[in-house]
Amino acid sequence: MNIWKKALLSSLVGVSLLTTACSTQKQASVKQESNIPKVTKKTTVVFWHGMSGVQGATLKKLTDEFEKKNPNIKIKLEYQGSYINLQAKLNSTMQSPNNLPTITQSYPGWLYSAAKNKMLVDLKPYIADKNVGWNGKDSDINASLLNGAKINGVQYGIPFNKSVEALTYNADMLKKYNVKVPKTMAELKAASKKIYEKSHHKVVGAGFDVMSNYYLLGLKDQGIDFSSKVKFDSKASKKVINYYAEGIKEGYFRTAGSEHYLSGPLANEKVAMYIGTSAGEGFVKKAINGKFKYGVAARPSKYNMQQGTDIYMFNKASAMQKAAAFKYMKFLVSKSSQLTWANATGYVPVNKQVLVDKKYINNLNMKTPAILKDAMKRLYSVPVEKNSNAAYVQAGSNLENILIAAGKKQNYNNLIKQGQAKLENAWKQ
């Protein structure tokens, strides 16, 4: 039995009961599939996304290819800015559902309320449909990533631009200061100190792009899952906070701050290493522009963050739009599309066939493929439950405030106490 189908019964209580259940399932399936039309007339699909630069250009290239193969379908790409802007646009527009797009990029946590209010399309019938889906066959989508696109157990999303965190570094600089690529958080701290001291305080050793990811993975490395039970002022939490805050205070760590991402400071040789998305390699290459050799390594921690968005469909769309939209979604996760997407952007392929394809593994233009095996050994993700996204964001905001204080060499104990109250409130929104 393939991954798309679930067993109707956990035990069999007689042949007649099984026959009735299977018959009911078959009838329901036929009814669902018959409601999905073939795309026989001009249909426009509006797609909200947050892809820019190399990512945006590659998405446009793939979309153009899809439209050539499907002349009846027009994909209207509408860039919404950063993920923060995209999330804000979705939140505000959900107050007027008719103004929503056909499909959107999104983290599952952003759409928790939308799913609860039945604003999303259950994609299971489309996945099984003979006209627009895989006709019940294995789609080759990574099963863990596919499960990550569920909300309350329902397959509302299809994974698309997925990534993990990776350590990107200035290879020439590490060689200059005789520093090995760190493989543990302890080694990262020691290497950062060494670079900062040997450069006479001109180069910061390292930093993390996403405070929330840093905090959650710091806890997970200690065996603690992020939940409403987590106390920001606990011993385990303080261990995570102090590791980063001490580095900020002493100068060998930094944050992205107003620059938003540390790829810029890396390119300008102000920082030797940083931990950020594996999908950022295209931006890194462009920013460095051959000034020095760079490298990519697995995140120096036990666990890594499974991140990046999925594609979700809204119920407000017409039946024809939904069918057209799913054909497009299916195209984006096909082997051919994912090979193009992953090689150009650095995103992790969601299609399993790409991971073993020599055209991906031996991509001389990107360093990310070679480290994915190590980088994806132990994956973790933000739990999809009520207010988990708000709590995730608040944890990062708490840490940012503390690191600002640490940079000014101020005592941050009160900020930790305040952070606990804010985190507790975030879970209770």
NUBAVEX-653513 format. One line per 4 residues: number of its first residue (from 0); their letters; for each residue z, x, y of C-alpha. Coordinates in nm, 3 decimals. Layout:
NUM) A) Z,X,Y  ...
***
This chain:
0) MNIW) 0.000,0.000,0.000  -0.097,0.146,0.336  0.117,0.181,0.647  -0.015,-0.130,0.817
4) KKAL) 0.121,-0.379,0.561  0.480,-0.473,0.494  0.615,-0.626,0.176  0.683,-0.998,0.210
8) LSSL) 0.964,-0.998,-0.043  1.235,-0.746,-0.128  1.266,-0.898,-0.475  1.059,-1.136,-0.685
12) VGVS) 1.216,-1.464,-0.787  0.949,-1.601,-1.018  0.571,-1.599,-1.033  0.523,-1.930,-0.852
16) LLTT) 0.731,-1.814,-0.554  0.530,-1.492,-0.530  0.201,-1.680,-0.553  0.307,-1.923,-0.280
20) ACST) 0.421,-1.640,-0.053  0.100,-1.442,-0.101  -0.112,-1.751,-0.044  0.077,-1.826,0.277
24) QKQA) 0.032,-1.468,0.393  -0.341,-1.478,0.320  -0.391,-1.803,0.509  -0.193,-1.677,0.808
28) SVKQ) -0.389,-1.354,0.808  -0.722,-1.534,0.799  -0.613,-1.760,1.082  -0.505,-1.463,1.296
32) ESNI) -0.820,-1.263,1.230  -1.049,-1.559,1.296  -0.906,-1.580,1.648  -1.033,-1.229,1.729
36) PKVT) -1.393,-1.262,1.846  -1.678,-1.015,1.835  -1.758,-0.878,2.179  -2.094,-1.045,2.237
40) KKTT) -2.105,-1.069,2.616  -2.029,-0.852,2.918  -1.654,-0.792,2.925  -1.441,-0.587,3.164
44) VVFW) -1.119,-0.418,3.055  -0.881,-0.291,3.323  -0.683,0.017,3.220  -0.389,0.142,3.428
48) HGMS) -0.314,0.508,3.367  -0.141,0.813,3.511  -0.386,1.085,3.413  -0.508,1.333,3.677
52) GVQG) -0.672,1.676,3.679  -0.808,1.791,3.344  -0.647,1.491,3.175  -0.810,1.242,3.410
56) ATLK) -1.150,1.410,3.382  -1.133,1.408,3.002  -1.029,1.042,2.994  -1.331,0.961,3.215
60) KLTD) -1.559,1.160,2.984  -1.437,0.973,2.675  -1.461,0.639,2.854  -1.821,0.707,2.954
64) EFEK) -1.900,0.790,2.592  -1.739,0.464,2.474  -1.933,0.255,2.727  -2.263,0.408,2.613
68) KNPN) -2.182,0.307,2.256  -2.059,-0.037,2.366  -2.289,-0.158,2.648  -2.121,-0.499,2.662
72) IKIK) -1.786,-0.344,2.754  -1.690,-0.202,3.094  -1.367,-0.003,3.112  -1.229,-0.005,3.465
76) LEYQ) -1.002,0.299,3.491  -0.736,0.252,3.760  -0.525,0.559,3.833  -0.173,0.465,3.942
80) GSYI) -0.041,0.811,4.030  0.251,0.976,3.854  0.440,0.817,3.566  0.710,0.718,3.815
84) NLQA) 0.451,0.533,4.023  0.294,0.374,3.716  0.629,0.247,3.595  0.714,0.109,3.940
88) KLNS) 0.376,-0.066,3.960  0.428,-0.224,3.618  0.780,-0.339,3.708  0.671,-0.501,4.033
92) TMQS) 0.356,-0.660,3.890  0.537,-0.814,3.594  0.682,-1.059,3.844  0.324,-1.193,3.874
96) PNNL) 0.185,-1.150,3.519  -0.167,-1.264,3.609  -0.205,-0.949,3.820  -0.134,-0.719,3.528
100) PTIT) -0.415,-0.509,3.379  -0.563,-0.567,3.035  -0.403,-0.252,2.898  -0.175,0.018,3.031
104) QSYP) -0.027,0.353,2.945  0.349,0.317,2.909  0.659,0.441,2.739  0.799,0.169,2.510
108) GWLY) 1.125,0.158,2.704  0.942,0.056,3.020  0.820,-0.261,2.850  1.138,-0.367,2.672
112) SAAK) 1.174,-0.676,2.893  0.801,-0.750,2.875  0.822,-0.759,2.495  1.130,-0.981,2.509
116) NKML) 0.944,-1.220,2.742  0.640,-1.226,2.510  0.410,-1.065,2.768  0.267,-0.815,2.519
120) VDLK) 0.014,-0.854,2.238  0.122,-0.788,1.880  -0.148,-0.545,1.768  -0.098,-0.586,1.394
124) PYIA) -0.370,-0.856,1.356  -0.613,-0.636,1.551  -0.534,-0.333,1.339  -0.617,-0.532,1.023
128) DKNV) -0.920,-0.713,1.166  -1.260,-0.636,1.012  -1.445,-0.654,1.344  -1.231,-0.453,1.585
132) GWNG) -0.967,-0.284,1.369  -0.954,-0.063,1.063  -0.997,-0.357,0.826  -0.666,-0.287,0.658
136) KDSD) -0.749,0.080,0.593  -0.535,0.379,0.690  -0.625,0.466,1.048  -0.513,0.831,1.019
140) INAS) -0.273,0.783,1.310  0.046,0.984,1.266  0.295,0.739,1.114  0.600,0.859,1.310
144) LLNG) 0.410,0.834,1.638  0.283,0.488,1.544  0.636,0.374,1.468  0.742,0.515,1.803
148) AKIN) 0.506,0.266,1.970  0.700,-0.030,1.832  0.941,-0.240,2.036  1.202,-0.433,1.838
152) GVQY) 1.004,-0.358,1.523  0.676,-0.507,1.652  0.362,-0.292,1.681  0.291,-0.353,2.048
156) GIPF) 0.148,-0.008,2.118  -0.095,0.252,1.989  0.006,0.618,2.054  -0.235,0.805,2.280
160) NKSV) -0.126,1.097,2.498  0.166,1.242,2.307  0.335,1.573,2.359  0.638,1.783,2.285
164) EALT) 0.813,2.035,2.506  0.707,2.399,2.487  0.809,2.731,2.640  0.535,2.868,2.865
168) YNAD) 0.580,3.225,2.982  0.426,3.510,3.179  0.336,3.748,2.895  0.271,4.042,3.129
172) MLKK) 0.608,3.997,3.296  0.799,3.979,2.969  0.627,4.298,2.859  0.708,4.466,3.191
176) YNVK) 1.079,4.393,3.157  1.086,4.454,2.779  1.190,4.097,2.699  1.106,3.923,2.372
180) VPKT) 1.002,3.558,2.368  1.330,3.366,2.317  1.371,3.155,2.004  1.717,3.012,2.075
184) MAEL) 1.896,2.879,2.382  2.128,3.182,2.370  1.827,3.414,2.374  1.674,3.217,2.662
188) KAAS) 1.988,3.271,2.868  2.003,3.644,2.788  1.631,3.697,2.857  1.652,3.508,3.187
192) KKIY) 1.948,3.718,3.302  1.766,4.038,3.212  1.451,3.943,3.402  1.648,3.831,3.707
196) EKSH) 1.846,4.153,3.718  1.556,4.392,3.641  1.338,4.227,3.906  1.618,4.286,4.159
200) HKVV) 1.665,3.909,4.193  1.300,3.854,4.292  1.205,3.661,3.976  1.401,3.372,3.826
204) GAGF) 1.419,3.391,3.449  1.357,3.030,3.347  1.394,2.660,3.415  1.339,2.314,3.270
208) DVMS) 1.095,2.058,3.409  1.267,1.741,3.291  1.642,1.712,3.340  1.675,1.403,3.119
212) NYYL) 1.503,1.578,2.828  1.719,1.886,2.876  2.035,1.676,2.866  1.942,1.460,2.565
216) LGLK) 1.823,1.756,2.358  2.133,1.954,2.452  2.341,1.676,2.301  2.112,1.634,1.999
220) DQGI) 2.140,2.005,1.921  2.513,1.937,1.885  2.443,1.645,1.652  2.492,1.371,1.912
224) DFSS) 2.238,1.088,1.958  2.195,0.942,2.304  2.357,0.598,2.324  2.597,0.392,2.533
228) KVKF) 2.878,0.572,2.349  2.789,0.906,2.512  3.044,1.011,2.773  2.903,1.225,3.053
232) DSKA) 3.245,1.385,3.104  3.301,1.469,2.735  3.341,1.823,2.602  2.993,1.818,2.441
236) SKKV) 2.835,1.690,2.763  3.007,1.954,2.975  2.875,2.223,2.742  2.518,2.107,2.815
240) INYY) 2.585,2.078,3.188  2.757,2.415,3.225  2.486,2.610,3.040  2.234,2.514,3.307
244) AEGI) 2.471,2.500,3.606  2.605,2.850,3.545  2.249,2.984,3.538  2.168,2.808,3.863
248) KEGY) 2.484,2.940,4.026  2.412,3.299,3.917  2.041,3.277,4.003  1.870,3.337,3.669
252) FRTA) 1.785,2.966,3.615  1.620,2.720,3.853  1.484,2.366,3.862  1.143,2.243,3.970
256) GSEH) 1.297,2.071,4.272  1.049,1.954,4.534  0.765,2.128,4.346  0.816,1.873,4.064
260) YLSG) 0.681,2.106,3.792  0.754,2.473,3.725  0.392,2.553,3.639  0.339,2.628,4.010
264) PLAN) 0.625,2.879,4.042  0.511,3.037,3.712  0.159,3.080,3.848  0.302,3.229,4.171
268) EKVA) 0.517,3.469,3.963  0.840,3.332,4.103  0.963,3.231,3.757  0.897,3.410,3.428
272) MYIG) 0.932,3.117,3.184  0.975,2.742,3.187  1.021,2.456,2.942  0.786,2.166,3.005
276) TSAG) 0.532,1.946,2.834  0.286,2.100,2.589  0.026,1.883,2.763  0.050,2.096,3.076
280) EGFV) -0.146,2.394,2.950  -0.466,2.285,3.125  -0.281,2.279,3.459  -0.120,2.617,3.384
284) KKAI) -0.453,2.784,3.308  -0.608,2.649,3.625  -0.312,2.755,3.841  -0.290,3.108,3.697
288) NGKF) -0.667,3.152,3.724  -0.663,3.479,3.527  -0.401,3.655,3.744  -0.196,3.742,3.437
292) KYGV) -0.171,3.672,3.066  0.040,3.374,2.970  0.179,3.258,2.638  0.308,2.935,2.482
296) AARP) 0.592,2.920,2.229  0.803,2.657,2.058  1.094,2.519,2.261  1.394,2.747,2.190
300) SKYN) 1.618,2.475,2.046  1.689,2.300,1.717  1.529,1.972,1.828  1.229,1.888,2.042
304) MQQG) 1.142,1.578,2.242  0.866,1.348,2.121  0.723,1.223,2.448  0.411,1.096,2.616
308) TDIY) 0.287,0.740,2.646  0.126,0.479,2.426  -0.128,0.211,2.519  -0.008,-0.151,2.536
312) MFNK) -0.201,-0.477,2.585  -0.091,-0.775,2.794  -0.111,-1.136,2.678  -0.265,-1.254,3.006
316) ASAM) -0.603,-1.114,2.898  -0.872,-1.339,2.750  -0.951,-1.328,2.378  -1.273,-1.138,2.448
320) QKAA) -1.093,-0.885,2.670  -0.831,-0.827,2.404  -1.096,-0.761,2.139  -1.285,-0.526,2.372
324) AFKY) -0.966,-0.349,2.473  -0.864,-0.285,2.115  -1.207,-0.143,2.032  -1.155,0.100,2.318
328) MKFL) -0.801,0.186,2.203  -0.934,0.249,1.852  -1.202,0.476,1.995  -0.948,0.680,2.193
332) VSKS) -0.748,0.761,1.879  -1.048,0.836,1.657  -1.084,1.187,1.516  -1.372,1.275,1.746
336) SQLT) -1.198,1.150,2.061  -0.864,1.307,1.976  -1.030,1.642,1.903  -1.190,1.636,2.246
340) WANA) -0.870,1.510,2.411  -0.634,1.758,2.245  -0.856,2.063,2.295  -0.908,1.985,2.662
344) TGYV) -0.558,1.876,2.763  -0.303,2.028,2.527  -0.173,1.689,2.417  -0.067,1.666,2.054
348) PVNK) -0.339,1.492,1.848  -0.219,1.152,1.726  -0.490,1.157,1.460  -0.375,1.347,1.151
352) QVLV) -0.727,1.470,1.068  -0.741,1.667,1.394  -0.428,1.867,1.316  -0.603,2.026,1.017
356) DKKY) -0.945,2.056,1.179  -1.060,2.416,1.233  -1.215,2.318,1.567  -0.862,2.237,1.683
360) INNL) -0.659,2.504,1.505  -0.898,2.782,1.609  -0.940,2.669,1.969  -0.959,3.000,2.155
364) NMKT) -0.926,2.832,2.492  -0.579,2.685,2.427  -0.261,2.840,2.290  -0.074,2.517,2.215
368) PAIL) -0.233,2.432,1.873  -0.095,2.748,1.713  0.268,2.663,1.799  0.273,2.292,1.711
372) KDAM) 0.389,2.342,1.353  0.706,2.513,1.473  0.741,2.295,1.782  0.736,1.970,1.583
376) KRLY) 0.978,2.057,1.303  1.254,1.830,1.432  1.148,1.561,1.676  1.371,1.331,1.877
380) SVPV) 1.289,1.045,2.113  1.467,0.821,2.361  1.604,0.517,2.172  1.415,0.195,2.249
384) EKNS) 1.694,-0.046,2.329  1.818,-0.247,2.624  1.859,-0.028,2.934  1.803,0.295,2.739
388) NAAY) 1.531,0.402,2.981  1.757,0.341,3.283  2.034,0.542,3.115  1.789,0.822,3.029
392) VQAG) 1.680,0.845,3.393  2.039,0.827,3.518  2.149,1.112,3.292  1.878,1.329,3.445
396) SNLE) 1.971,1.221,3.798  2.335,1.306,3.730  2.238,1.653,3.618  2.009,1.710,3.918
400) NILI) 2.296,1.635,4.158  2.523,1.875,3.973  2.265,2.154,3.975  2.213,2.112,4.350
404) AAGK) 2.587,2.157,4.398  2.587,2.456,4.162  2.308,2.614,4.365  2.531,2.586,4.673
408) KQNY) 2.817,2.733,4.466  3.017,2.413,4.506  3.262,2.270,4.254  3.093,1.989,4.061
412) NNLI) 3.382,1.843,3.859  3.391,1.528,4.071  3.015,1.485,4.022  3.068,1.489,3.646
416) KQGQ) 3.329,1.211,3.676  3.101,1.012,3.905  2.815,1.074,3.663  3.010,0.911,3.382
420) AKLE) 3.059,0.593,3.587  2.691,0.587,3.686  2.574,0.638,3.329  2.802,0.361,3.206
424) NAWK) 2.665,0.126,3.473  2.307,0.214,3.380  2.366,0.098,3.024  2.515,-0.228,3.151
428) Q) 2.238,-0.326,3.398
***
